[in-house]
Amino acid sequence: MERELGRLATDLFRTFARFEYALKAAGFHNGDGPAGANWRDFAVSVAALFDDPQDEALEAAIAYMLEHPPNKQMIEDGVLSWDAAAPQTDLQSDRVLIYVRRVRNNLFHGGKFNGHWFAPERSAALLRHSLTILNACLAASEQVNEAYHN
């Protein structure tokens, strides 16, 4: 399991980094100033993909993220904690992509791994489903796909 988690984590880091670059390169950014991806605009552009997934793996990934969402790491009274609150958004695509970003943030900022994996089975499922979602989004957006691969 440890080796699989390492591979999944590496795959997610690589995919996420290229994906976020591709969003900005494809015009999903916040305009002049610091270069930041505009995930909300992208979520709007792929909303139909999330409302009616045509692929069983994507449908399962979306369902898992909505039924077992990753928590957001917080600090309360100086102590690390986890917040399970759902994001305030009216789009399922936006909510799921926020959850994918939480998976990446929890991994990158050490919330899920500090020498040992916390809840390894759950971590593996979240990583796997996040990759499925990002890859489906690439296939659904010609501009982002082009920027990702070139």
Order of alpha helices (4+ residues) and beta strands (2+ residues): alpha-alpha-alpha-alpha-beta-beta-alpha-alpha-alpha
